[in-house]
Amino acid sequence: MKKLVSEFLYLSLFQASNYILPLLTFPYLIRVFGLSVFGEYTVIQTVLTYFLILVDFGFNVTGVKNISQAATEEEQSKVFNTIMASKGLLIGISLLVLLVAGLFAPEVRNHFLAYLLAFPAVVGQAIFPIWFYQAIRKMKVATMINALIKIFFTGCIFLFIRRADQLATVFLFNSIGFLAGGIIAVIPVYTKYNLRFFAPSWQHVKADLGESWRIFLSRVFITLYSSTHVLVLAYFKTPFVVGQYSAADKVFRGLYNVSTPFTQVFFPMQAKLYKESMVAYIKESKKIFFILLSVCTAIGVGVFIAAPFIVKLVVGQENAVVLAVLRVFVLSVILYPFGAFFTNMLAIQNMNKVLLRAVTYSAVMNLVLVVPVIYYFSVIGLAWLSFATQLLIFLYKGLSLVADLKK
């Protein structure tokens, strides 16, 4: 129990550095850039999200499960090296896609320097083995490195960013921090935890990609109804409108990630319990569900009440549109974390097909509705569409898990 509490605290600190420090910087960037340039900044971040999903490829789920269940250091070495080799292949594909997009996509070509300076951050996050430290319950190392990355980036923003034409410089600082952090985080895997480095065979890489394929597709579909909202909005509306939506969205993402440590810290334990005792697995999963529901509901109520103050703090002045969008997002705050929690359980119970169906249905619903919703209801409608998506995923995944456990 003491070990579990310790891991939860370190995971909480990890997530705090991921989302609380950026919550300090993005209001500053809005003031320096203005909502229009901040909207362009968000579009670039959104495009890079696709590369992050590609290089992750679901290994943050399958990696934790496979390392947790590996009985020897030799087996752990095989899992680790195969995943890192797979990520190397995916990084190469991502870079090629970016270079081609720079030639043919006007949005990328217009900000090509910013995209190039931002790409090393994708590499850094890809090689950062958070999934390994989470699986062996040694989050202290990962947390310290991650905190240093975020402190470096935050300090550079406040010290050096002074003008609206420094968009590319922001991404440069981010890349330096993530790339250095990723390299540093890999070193203890081989020096402290005694894993052996070797080049895995293509068959092992192919098998790893095959195992993570459905989880990867689920992440792609999730992005289709989350991050893609920003790209579609940017196509139909001005950068200023994108900036309004993005300001509320940044607050929303920071808030729902407060609950992420709950799902992450229990994942290795749930994976082991599932193999050892179904009764204990069900009991612990129910307990985690109600803890998560209580925490998310409390956060949602608090944010709804404090929304006017939060908007003024973030934007620098009152903004009715940002306020309205944020209050709709509060409903999603309560449901969103269950997406990750249910995904972990579906992976443990080998129900990846259900996971893929859930996100496929949600993605199709979004692709059909996103354009008319933006046309008729603008950013408010987009926020409601986001909530409807979360509700659909919550119900489909949750009911599927209950049905499987009753068999």
C-alpha positions as a Markdown table, in Angstrom:
| # | Residue | x | y | z |
|---|---|---|---|---|
| 1 | Met | 0.0 | 0.0 | 0.0 |
| 2 | Lys | 2.9 | 2.4 | 0.9 |
| 3 | Lys | 4.4 | 1.7 | -2.6 |
| 4 | Leu | 1.1 | 2.4 | -4.3 |
| 5 | Val | 0.7 | 5.7 | -2.4 |
| 6 | Ser | 4.2 | 6.7 | -3.3 |
| 7 | Glu | 3.6 | 5.9 | -7.0 |
| 8 | Phe | 0.4 | 7.9 | -7.0 |
| 9 | Leu | 2.2 | 10.9 | -5.5 |
| 10 | Tyr | 4.9 | 10.8 | -8.2 |
| 11 | Leu | 2.4 | 10.2 | -11.0 |
| 12 | Ser | 0.4 | 13.2 | -9.6 |
| 13 | Leu | 3.6 | 15.3 | -9.7 |
| 14 | Phe | 4.3 | 14.1 | -13.2 |
| 15 | Gln | 0.9 | 15.2 | -14.4 |
| 16 | Ala | 1.1 | 18.4 | -12.4 |
| 17 | Ser | 4.3 | 19.3 | -14.3 |
| 18 | Asn | 2.7 | 18.3 | -17.6 |
| 19 | Tyr | -0.4 | 20.5 | -17.1 |
| 20 | Ile | -0.1 | 23.0 | -14.3 |
| 21 | Leu | 3.1 | 24.6 | -15.5 |
| 22 | Pro | 1.6 | 25.0 | -19.1 |
| 23 | Leu | -1.5 | 26.5 | -17.4 |
| 24 | Leu | 0.9 | 29.2 | -16.2 |
| 25 | Thr | 2.4 | 29.8 | -19.6 |
| 26 | Phe | -0.5 | 29.8 | -22.0 |
| 27 | Pro | -2.3 | 32.9 | -20.4 |
| 28 | Tyr | 1.0 | 34.7 | -20.8 |
| 29 | Leu | 1.2 | 33.6 | -24.5 |
| 30 | Ile | -2.3 | 34.8 | -25.1 |
| 31 | Arg | -1.3 | 38.2 | -23.8 |
| 32 | Val | 1.9 | 38.3 | -25.9 |
| 33 | Phe | 0.5 | 36.7 | -29.1 |
| 34 | Gly | -3.1 | 37.8 | -28.9 |
| 35 | Leu | -5.9 | 35.4 | -29.6 |
| 36 | Ser | -5.3 | 35.3 | -33.3 |
| 37 | Val | -1.6 | 34.2 | -33.2 |
| 38 | Phe | -2.4 | 32.0 | -30.2 |
| 39 | Gly | -5.0 | 30.3 | -32.5 |
| 40 | Glu | -2.2 | 29.7 | -35.1 |
| 41 | Tyr | 0.0 | 28.3 | -32.3 |
| 42 | Thr | -2.8 | 25.9 | -31.3 |
| 43 | Val | -3.2 | 24.7 | -34.9 |
| 44 | Ile | 0.5 | 23.8 | -35.1 |
| 45 | Gln | 0.2 | 21.9 | -31.7 |
| 46 | Thr | -2.8 | 20.1 | -33.1 |
| 47 | Val | -1.0 | 18.9 | -36.2 |
| 48 | Leu | 1.9 | 17.7 | -34.1 |
| 49 | Thr | -0.5 | 15.7 | -31.9 |
| 50 | Tyr | -1.0 | 13.4 | -34.9 |
| 51 | Phe | 2.7 | 12.7 | -35.0 |
| 52 | Leu | 2.8 | 12.0 | -31.3 |
| 53 | Ile | -0.1 | 9.5 | -31.6 |
| 54 | Leu | 1.7 | 7.8 | -34.5 |
| 55 | Val | 5.0 | 7.4 | -32.6 |
| 56 | Asp | 3.3 | 6.3 | -29.4 |
| 57 | Phe | 1.2 | 3.7 | -31.3 |
| 58 | Gly | -0.5 | 2.5 | -28.2 |
| 59 | Phe | 2.7 | 1.4 | -26.5 |
| 60 | Asn | 1.9 | 3.5 | -23.5 |
| 61 | Val | -0.8 | 0.9 | -22.8 |
| 62 | Thr | 0.7 | -2.3 | -24.2 |
| 63 | Gly | 4.1 | -1.4 | -22.9 |
| 64 | Val | 2.9 | -1.1 | -19.3 |
| 65 | Lys | 1.0 | -4.3 | -19.5 |
| 66 | Asn | 3.8 | -6.3 | -21.1 |
| 67 | Ile | 6.6 | -5.0 | -18.8 |
| 68 | Ser | 4.3 | -5.6 | -15.7 |
| 69 | Gln | 3.7 | -9.2 | -16.7 |
| 70 | Ala | 7.3 | -9.9 | -17.7 |
| 71 | Ala | 8.9 | -12.4 | -15.3 |
| 72 | Thr | 12.6 | -11.8 | -15.9 |
| 73 | Glu | 14.9 | -8.9 | -16.9 |
| 74 | Glu | 15.6 | -10.8 | -20.2 |
| 75 | Glu | 11.8 | -10.6 | -21.0 |
| 76 | Gln | 11.7 | -7.0 | -20.0 |
| 77 | Ser | 14.7 | -6.2 | -22.2 |
| 78 | Lys | 13.0 | -7.9 | -25.2 |
| 79 | Val | 9.8 | -5.8 | -24.6 |
| 80 | Phe | 11.7 | -2.5 | -24.1 |
| 81 | Asn | 14.1 | -2.9 | -27.1 |
| 82 | Thr | 11.3 | -3.9 | -29.4 |
| 83 | Ile | 9.1 | -1.0 | -28.5 |
| 84 | Met | 12.0 | 1.5 | -28.9 |
| 85 | Ala | 12.9 | 0.0 | -32.3 |
| 86 | Ser | 9.2 | 0.3 | -33.3 |
| 87 | Lys | 9.2 | 3.9 | -32.2 |
| 88 | Gly | 12.3 | 4.7 | -34.2 |
| 89 | Leu | 10.7 | 3.4 | -37.3 |
| 90 | Leu | 7.6 | 5.5 | -36.7 |
| 91 | Ile | 9.7 | 8.6 | -36.0 |
| 92 | Gly | 11.2 | 8.2 | -39.5 |
| 93 | Ile | 7.8 | 7.9 | -41.1 |
| 94 | Ser | 6.6 | 10.9 | -39.2 |
| 95 | Leu | 9.5 | 13.1 | -40.4 |
| 96 | Leu | 8.9 | 12.0 | -44.0 |
| 97 | Val | 5.3 | 12.9 | -43.7 |
| 98 | Leu | 6.1 | 16.3 | -42.3 |
| 99 | Leu | 8.6 | 17.1 | -45.1 |
| 100 | Val | 6.0 | 16.1 | -47.7 |
| 101 | Ala | 3.4 | 18.2 | -46.0 |
| 102 | Gly | 5.8 | 21.2 | -46.1 |
| 103 | Leu | 5.8 | 20.9 | -49.9 |
| 104 | Phe | 2.1 | 20.5 | -50.5 |
| 105 | Ala | 0.1 | 21.7 | -47.5 |
| 106 | Pro | -0.2 | 25.6 | -47.4 |
| 107 | Glu | -0.8 | 25.6 | -43.6 |
| 108 | Val | 2.4 | 23.7 | -42.9 |
| 109 | Arg | 4.4 | 25.5 | -45.6 |
| 110 | Asn | 3.4 | 28.9 | -44.1 |
| 111 | His | 4.8 | 28.0 | -40.7 |
| 112 | Phe | 7.4 | 25.4 | -41.9 |
| 113 | Leu | 10.2 | 26.7 | -39.6 |
| 114 | Ala | 7.9 | 26.4 | -36.6 |
| 115 | Tyr | 7.0 | 22.8 | -37.5 |
| 116 | Leu | 10.7 | 21.8 | -38.0 |
| 117 | Leu | 11.7 | 23.4 | -34.7 |
| 118 | Ala | 8.8 | 21.6 | -33.0 |
| 119 | Phe | 9.5 | 18.1 | -34.4 |
| 120 | Pro | 12.4 | 17.2 | -32.0 |
| 121 | Ala | 9.8 | 17.5 | -29.2 |
| 122 | Val | 8.0 | 14.6 | -30.9 |
| 123 | Val | 11.2 | 12.6 | -30.9 |
| 124 | Gly | 11.9 | 13.4 | -27.2 |
| 125 | Gln | 8.4 | 12.3 | -26.1 |
| 126 | Ala | 8.6 | 9.2 | -28.3 |
| 127 | Ile | 11.8 | 7.9 | -26.6 |
| 128 | Phe | 10.8 | 9.0 | -23.1 |
| 129 | Pro | 9.9 | 5.6 | -21.6 |
| 130 | Ile | 7.2 | 6.7 | -19.1 |
| 131 | Trp | 5.5 | 3.4 | -19.7 |
| 132 | Phe | 8.6 | 1.5 | -18.4 |
| 133 | Tyr | 8.9 | 3.5 | -15.2 |
| 134 | Gln | 5.1 | 3.2 | -14.7 |
| 135 | Ala | 5.2 | -0.6 | -15.1 |
| 136 | Ile | 8.1 | -1.2 | -12.7 |
| 137 | Arg | 6.6 | 1.4 | -10.3 |
| 138 | Lys | 9.6 | 3.7 | -10.3 |
| 139 | Met | 8.0 | 6.9 | -11.2 |
| 140 | Lys | 10.4 | 9.0 | -9.1 |
| 141 | Val | 13.0 | 9.1 | -11.9 |
| 142 | Ala | 10.5 | 10.0 | -14.6 |
| 143 | Thr | 8.9 | 12.6 | -12.5 |
| 144 | Met | 12.1 | 14.4 | -11.7 |
| 145 | Ile | 13.2 | 14.5 | -15.4 |
| 146 | Asn | 9.8 | 15.6 | -16.6 |
| 147 | Ala | 9.6 | 18.4 | -14.0 |
| 148 | Leu | 13.0 | 19.7 | -15.1 |
| 149 | Ile | 11.8 | 19.7 | -18.8 |
| 150 | Lys | 8.7 | 21.7 | -17.9 |
| 151 | Ile | 10.6 | 24.1 | -15.6 |
| 152 | Phe | 13.1 | 24.8 | -18.4 |
| 153 | Phe | 10.4 | 25.5 | -20.9 |
| 154 | Thr | 8.3 | 27.6 | -18.5 |
| 155 | Gly | 11.4 | 29.7 | -17.6 |
| 156 | Cys | 12.4 | 30.2 | -21.2 |
| 157 | Ile | 8.8 | 31.4 | -22.1 |
| 158 | Phe | 8.8 | 34.1 | -19.4 |
| 159 | Leu | 12.4 | 35.1 | -19.9 |
| 160 | Phe | 12.7 | 35.3 | -23.7 |
| 161 | Ile | 9.2 | 35.5 | -25.4 |
| 162 | Arg | 8.3 | 39.1 | -25.7 |
| 163 | Arg | 6.8 | 39.6 | -29.2 |
| 164 | Ala | 4.1 | 38.0 | -31.4 |
| 165 | Asp | 6.6 | 37.1 | -34.1 |
| 166 | Gln | 8.4 | 34.6 | -31.8 |
| 167 | Leu | 6.0 | 31.7 | -32.5 |
| 168 | Ala | 8.8 | 29.4 | -33.8 |
| 169 | Thr | 11.0 | 30.2 | -30.8 |
| 170 | Val | 8.4 | 28.8 | -28.4 |
| 171 | Phe | 8.5 | 25.5 | -30.2 |
| 172 | Leu | 12.3 | 25.5 | -30.2 |
| 173 | Phe | 12.4 | 25.8 | -26.4 |
| 174 | Asn | 9.9 | 23.0 | -26.1 |
| 175 | Ser | 12.0 | 20.7 | -28.3 |
| 176 | Ile | 15.2 | 21.3 | -26.5 |
| 177 | Gly | 13.6 | 20.4 | -23.2 |
| 178 | Phe | 11.8 | 17.2 | -24.5 |
| 179 | Leu | 14.7 | 15.9 | -26.5 |
| 180 | Ala | 17.2 | 16.3 | -23.6 |
| 181 | Gly | 14.7 | 14.8 | -21.2 |
| 182 | Gly | 14.0 | 11.8 | -23.4 |
| 183 | Ile | 17.7 | 11.0 | -23.8 |
| 184 | Ile | 18.3 | 11.3 | -20.1 |
| 185 | Ala | 15.3 | 9.1 | -19.2 |
| 186 | Val | 16.5 | 6.2 | -21.3 |
| 187 | Ile | 19.9 | 6.0 | -19.7 |
| 188 | Pro | 18.9 | 4.6 | -16.3 |
| 189 | Val | 16.9 | 1.8 | -18.1 |
| 190 | Tyr | 20.2 | 0.2 | -19.1 |
| 191 | Thr | 22.5 | 1.5 | -16.3 |
| 192 | Lys | 20.3 | 1.2 | -13.2 |
| 193 | Tyr | 17.7 | -1.4 | -14.0 |
| 194 | Asn | 20.1 | -3.7 | -15.9 |
| 195 | Leu | 18.1 | -4.2 | -19.1 |
| 196 | Arg | 20.3 | -5.4 | -21.9 |
| 197 | Phe | 20.4 | -3.6 | -25.2 |
| 198 | Phe | 20.0 | -5.5 | -28.4 |
| 199 | Ala | 18.5 | -5.0 | -31.9 |
| 200 | Pro | 15.2 | -6.8 | -32.1 |
| 201 | Ser | 14.3 | -8.8 | -35.2 |
| 202 | Trp | 11.8 | -7.4 | -37.7 |
| 203 | Gln | 9.4 | -10.2 | -36.7 |
| 204 | His | 9.3 | -8.9 | -33.1 |
| 205 | Val | 8.8 | -5.4 | -34.2 |
| 206 | Lys | 6.0 | -6.5 | -36.5 |
| 207 | Ala | 4.4 | -8.5 | -33.7 |
| 208 | Asp | 4.6 | -5.5 | -31.4 |
| 209 | Leu | 3.0 | -3.2 | -33.9 |
| 210 | Gly | 0.3 | -5.8 | -34.5 |
| 211 | Glu | -0.5 | -6.0 | -30.8 |
| 212 | Ser | -0.8 | -2.3 | -30.4 |
| 213 | Trp | -2.6 | -1.7 | -33.7 |
| 214 | Arg | -6.1 | -1.5 | -32.4 |
| 215 | Ile | -5.1 | 0.8 | -29.5 |
| 216 | Phe | -3.3 | 3.0 | -32.0 |
| 217 | Leu | -6.5 | 3.2 | -34.1 |
| 218 | Ser | -8.5 | 4.0 | -31.1 |
| 219 | Arg | -6.1 | 6.9 | -30.4 |
| 220 | Val | -6.4 | 8.1 | -34.0 |
| 221 | Phe | -10.2 | 8.1 | -33.8 |
| 222 | Ile | -10.1 | 9.9 | -30.4 |
| 223 | Thr | -8.0 | 12.6 | -32.1 |
| 224 | Leu | -10.5 | 12.8 | -34.9 |
| 225 | Tyr | -13.1 | 14.0 | -32.4 |
| 226 | Ser | -10.9 | 16.1 | -30.1 |
| 227 | Ser | -7.9 | 17.7 | -31.8 |
| 228 | Thr | -9.4 | 17.7 | -35.3 |
| 229 | His | -12.1 | 20.0 | -34.0 |
| 230 | Val | -9.5 | 22.7 | -33.9 |
| 231 | Leu | -8.4 | 22.1 | -37.5 |
| 232 | Val | -11.9 | 22.1 | -38.8 |
| 233 | Leu | -12.7 | 25.3 | -36.8 |
| 234 | Ala | -9.5 | 26.9 | -38.3 |
| 235 | Tyr | -10.8 | 26.1 | -41.8 |
| 236 | Phe | -14.2 | 27.7 | -41.4 |
| 237 | Lys | -13.5 | 30.4 | -38.8 |
| 238 | Thr | -10.9 | 33.1 | -38.1 |
| 239 | Pro | -7.7 | 32.5 | -36.0 |
| 240 | Phe | -9.4 | 34.8 | -33.4 |
| 241 | Val | -12.3 | 32.3 | -33.0 |
| 242 | Val | -9.9 | 29.4 | -32.9 |
| 243 | Gly | -8.1 | 31.3 | -30.1 |
| 244 | Gln | -11.3 | 31.7 | -28.1 |
| 245 | Tyr | -12.1 | 28.0 | -28.3 |
| 246 | Ser | -8.5 | 27.0 | -27.6 |
| 247 | Ala | -8.3 | 29.1 | -24.5 |
| 248 | Ala | -11.2 | 27.2 | -22.9 |
| 249 | Asp | -9.9 | 23.9 | -24.3 |
| 250 | Lys | -6.5 | 24.4 | -22.7 |
| 251 | Val | -8.2 | 24.9 | -19.3 |
| 252 | Phe | -10.4 | 21.9 | -19.9 |
| 253 | Arg | -7.4 | 19.6 | -20.8 |
| 254 | Gly | -5.5 | 20.8 | -17.7 |
| 255 | Leu | -8.4 | 20.0 | -15.5 |
| 256 | Tyr | -9.3 | 16.5 | -16.7 |
| 257 | Asn | -5.6 | 15.5 | -16.5 |
| 258 | Val | -5.7 | 16.1 | -12.8 |
| 259 | Ser | -7.4 | 12.7 | -12.6 |
| 260 | Thr | -4.9 | 10.9 | -14.9 |
| 261 | Pro | -2.7 | 9.6 | -12.0 |
| 262 | Phe | -5.7 | 7.7 | -10.6 |
| 263 | Thr | -5.9 | 5.6 | -13.8 |
| 264 | Gln | -2.2 | 5.3 | -14.4 |
| 265 | Val | -1.1 | 4.3 | -10.9 |
| 266 | Phe | -3.6 | 1.4 | -10.6 |
| 267 | Phe | -3.1 | 0.1 | -14.2 |
| 268 | Pro | -0.1 | -2.3 | -13.4 |
| 269 | Met | -1.9 | -3.5 | -10.3 |
| 270 | Gln | -5.1 | -4.2 | -12.2 |
| 271 | Ala | -3.1 | -6.1 | -14.9 |
| 272 | Lys | -1.6 | -8.4 | -12.2 |
| 273 | Leu | -4.8 | -8.9 | -10.3 |
| 274 | Tyr | -6.6 | -9.9 | -13.5 |
| 275 | Lys | -4.1 | -12.8 | -13.9 |
| 276 | Glu | -4.2 | -13.8 | -10.2 |
| 277 | Ser | -7.8 | -13.3 | -9.0 |
| 278 | Met | -10.9 | -12.2 | -10.9 |
| 279 | Val | -12.8 | -11.4 | -7.6 |
| 280 | Ala | -10.0 | -9.1 | -6.4 |
| 281 | Tyr | -9.8 | -7.5 | -9.9 |
| 282 | Ile | -13.5 | -6.6 | -10.0 |
| 283 | Lys | -13.5 | -5.4 | -6.4 |
| 284 | Glu | -10.6 | -3.0 | -6.9 |
| 285 | Ser | -11.9 | -1.8 | -10.3 |
| 286 | Lys | -15.2 | -0.8 | -8.7 |
| 287 | Lys | -13.4 | 1.0 | -5.9 |
| 288 | Ile | -11.3 | 3.0 | -8.4 |
| 289 | Phe | -14.4 | 3.8 | -10.5 |
| 290 | Phe | -16.2 | 5.5 | -7.6 |
| 291 | Ile | -13.1 | 7.3 | -6.4 |
| 292 | Leu | -12.6 | 8.7 | -9.9 |
| 293 | Leu | -16.2 | 9.7 | -10.2 |
| 294 | Ser | -16.1 | 11.6 | -6.9 |
| 295 | Val | -12.9 | 13.5 | -7.8 |
| 296 | Cys | -14.1 | 14.4 | -11.3 |
| 297 | Thr | -17.5 | 15.6 | -10.0 |
| 298 | Ala | -15.9 | 17.8 | -7.3 |
| 299 | Ile | -13.6 | 19.3 | -9.9 |
| 300 | Gly | -16.4 | 19.9 | -12.3 |
| 301 | Val | -18.6 | 21.7 | -9.7 |
| 302 | Gly | -15.7 | 23.8 | -8.5 |
| 303 | Val | -14.8 | 24.9 | -12.1 |
| 304 | Phe | -18.3 | 25.8 | -13.0 |
| 305 | Ile | -18.6 | 28.1 | -10.1 |
| 306 | Ala | -15.2 | 29.7 | -10.6 |
| 307 | Ala | -15.4 | 29.9 | -14.4 |
| 308 | Pro | -15.8 | 33.7 | -14.6 |
| 309 | Phe | -12.6 | 34.2 | -12.5 |
| 310 | Ile | -10.7 | 31.5 | -14.5 |
| 311 | Val | -11.6 | 33.2 | -17.9 |
| 312 | Lys | -10.5 | 36.6 | -16.7 |
| 313 | Leu | -7.3 | 35.1 | -15.4 |
| 314 | Val | -6.5 | 33.3 | -18.6 |
| 315 | Val | -7.6 | 35.8 | -21.2 |
| 316 | Gly | -6.9 | 38.9 | -19.3 |
| 317 | Gln | -10.4 | 40.2 | -19.5 |
| 318 | Glu | -14.0 | 39.1 | -19.5 |
| 319 | Asn | -15.0 | 37.0 | -22.5 |
| 320 | Ala | -18.6 | 35.7 | -22.8 |
| 321 | Val | -17.7 | 33.2 | -25.5 |
| 322 | Val | -14.8 | 31.6 | -23.7 |
| 323 | Leu | -16.9 | 31.5 | -20.5 |
| 324 | Ala | -19.8 | 29.7 | -22.2 |
| 325 | Val | -17.5 | 27.2 | -23.9 |
| 326 | Leu | -15.6 | 26.5 | -20.6 |
| 327 | Arg | -18.9 | 25.8 | -18.7 |
| 328 | Val | -20.0 | 23.3 | -21.3 |
| 329 | Phe | -16.5 | 21.6 | -21.1 |
| 330 | Val | -17.1 | 21.2 | -17.3 |
| 331 | Leu | -19.6 | 18.4 | -18.2 |
| 332 | Ser | -16.9 | 16.7 | -20.2 |
| 333 | Val | -14.4 | 17.0 | -17.3 |
| 334 | Ile | -16.6 | 14.6 | -15.3 |
| 335 | Leu | -16.7 | 11.9 | -18.1 |
| 336 | Tyr | -13.3 | 12.3 | -19.9 |
| 337 | Pro | -11.0 | 10.5 | -17.5 |
| 338 | Phe | -13.2 | 7.3 | -17.7 |
| 339 | Gly | -12.0 | 7.0 | -21.3 |
| 340 | Ala | -8.5 | 6.2 | -20.1 |
| 341 | Phe | -9.7 | 4.1 | -17.2 |
| 342 | Phe | -12.0 | 2.0 | -19.4 |
| 343 | Thr | -9.3 | 1.7 | -22.0 |
| 344 | Asn | -6.9 | 0.2 | -19.5 |
| 345 | Met | -9.5 | -2.4 | -18.4 |
| 346 | Leu | -10.4 | -3.2 | -22.0 |
| 347 | Ala | -6.7 | -3.8 | -22.7 |
| 348 | Ile | -6.3 | -6.0 | -19.6 |
| 349 | Gln | -9.4 | -8.0 | -20.5 |
| 350 | Asn | -8.2 | -8.4 | -24.2 |
| 351 | Met | -11.2 | -6.5 | -25.5 |
| 352 | Asn | -9.4 | -4.3 | -28.0 |
| 353 | Lys | -12.1 | -4.9 | -30.6 |
| 354 | Val | -14.7 | -3.2 | -28.3 |
| 355 | Leu | -12.3 | -0.3 | -27.8 |
| 356 | Leu | -11.9 | 0.2 | -31.5 |
| 357 | Arg | -15.6 | 0.0 | -32.1 |
| 358 | Ala | -16.3 | 2.6 | -29.4 |
| 359 | Val | -13.9 | 5.2 | -30.8 |
| 360 | Thr | -14.9 | 4.4 | -34.4 |
| 361 | Tyr | -18.6 | 5.1 | -33.7 |
| 362 | Ser | -17.6 | 8.4 | -31.9 |
| 363 | Ala | -15.3 | 9.4 | -34.7 |
| 364 | Val | -17.9 | 8.8 | -37.4 |
| 365 | Met | -20.5 | 10.8 | -35.4 |
| 366 | Asn | -18.0 | 13.7 | -35.1 |
| 367 | Leu | -17.1 | 13.6 | -38.8 |
| 368 | Val | -20.7 | 13.7 | -39.8 |
| 369 | Leu | -21.7 | 16.5 | -37.4 |
| 370 | Val | -18.7 | 18.7 | -36.9 |
| 371 | Val | -19.1 | 20.9 | -40.0 |
| 372 | Pro | -22.9 | 21.6 | -39.6 |
| 373 | Val | -22.4 | 22.1 | -35.9 |
| 374 | Ile | -19.6 | 24.7 | -36.5 |
| 375 | Tyr | -21.6 | 26.4 | -39.3 |
| 376 | Tyr | -24.8 | 26.8 | -37.2 |
| 377 | Phe | -23.6 | 26.9 | -33.6 |
| 378 | Ser | -19.9 | 27.9 | -33.8 |
| 379 | Val | -17.7 | 27.2 | -30.8 |
| 380 | Ile | -20.6 | 26.6 | -28.4 |
| 381 | Gly | -21.9 | 23.8 | -30.6 |
| 382 | Leu | -18.5 | 22.3 | -30.9 |
| 383 | Ala | -18.2 | 22.1 | -27.1 |
| 384 | Trp | -21.6 | 20.4 | -26.8 |
| 385 | Leu | -20.5 | 17.9 | -29.6 |
| 386 | Ser | -17.4 | 17.1 | -27.5 |
| 387 | Phe | -19.6 | 16.4 | -24.5 |
| 388 | Ala | -21.9 | 14.1 | -26.5 |
| 389 | Thr | -18.9 | 12.2 | -27.7 |
| 390 | Gln | -17.6 | 11.6 | -24.2 |
| 391 | Leu | -21.0 | 10.4 | -23.1 |
| 392 | Leu | -21.2 | 7.9 | -26.0 |
| 393 | Ile | -17.8 | 6.6 | -25.2 |
| 394 | Phe | -18.5 | 6.4 | -21.5 |
| 395 | Leu | -21.7 | 4.4 | -22.0 |
| 396 | Tyr | -20.4 | 2.0 | -24.7 |
| 397 | Lys | -17.1 | 1.1 | -23.0 |
| 398 | Gly | -18.7 | 0.9 | -19.5 |
| 399 | Leu | -21.6 | -1.3 | -20.6 |
| 400 | Ser | -19.3 | -3.6 | -22.6 |
| 401 | Leu | -17.0 | -4.1 | -19.6 |
| 402 | Val | -19.9 | -4.9 | -17.3 |
| 403 | Ala | -21.3 | -7.4 | -19.8 |
| 404 | Asp | -17.9 | -9.1 | -20.1 |
| 405 | Leu | -17.4 | -9.3 | -16.4 |
| 406 | Lys | -20.8 | -10.9 | -15.9 |
| 407 | Lys | -20.0 | -13.8 | -18.2 |
